[in-house]
């Protein structure tokens, strides 16, 4: 009886541990580390960062170019790729508000 319980406990542990380990990490933490990875020197604002990141994700979804998402975010959303994504997604009418978002998290005036 004892060995049966031990066997069941061991089997349960072997099944549950890989499931728990494979759960995705907390999304905000990975996005915050990405904030510093792409050289942002301004203030981290989760909603602004997610909005700008979403532009790059949508641009990647549109073109399916493997490097596009990282090129769009590079140098804290200040590259020509980001501007190209704004044009491709037809967000030029929102350019002024997006410019203020980039300025807030970049810490400097963007060239858009």
VENQUIBEL-V664288 format. One record per pair of residues at least 6 apart in sequence whose ideal C-beta (glycine too) atoms are under 6 Angstrom apart, sorted by sequence separation. I is the first residue (numbers start at 1). J is the second residue. D is the distance in whole Angstrom. If there is no record, write none. Layout:
i->(I/I)
j->(J/J)
d->(D/D)
//
This chain:
i->(103/103/60/102/35/60/72/71/72/99/56/59/72/99/35/56/56/52/77/59/83/55/76/58/78/38/39/40/39/38/52/48/48/49/48/42/42/42/40/42/40/41)
j->(109/110/68/110/44/69/81/81/82/110/69/72/85/112/49/72/73/77/102/85/112/85/106/89/110/73/75/76/76/76/101/101/104/105/105/104/105/106/105/107/106/107)
d->(6/6/5/4/5/4/5/4/5/6/5/6/5/5/6/4/5/5/5/4/6/6/4/6/5/5/6/4/5/5/6/5/6/6/6/6/4/5/5/3/6/4)
//
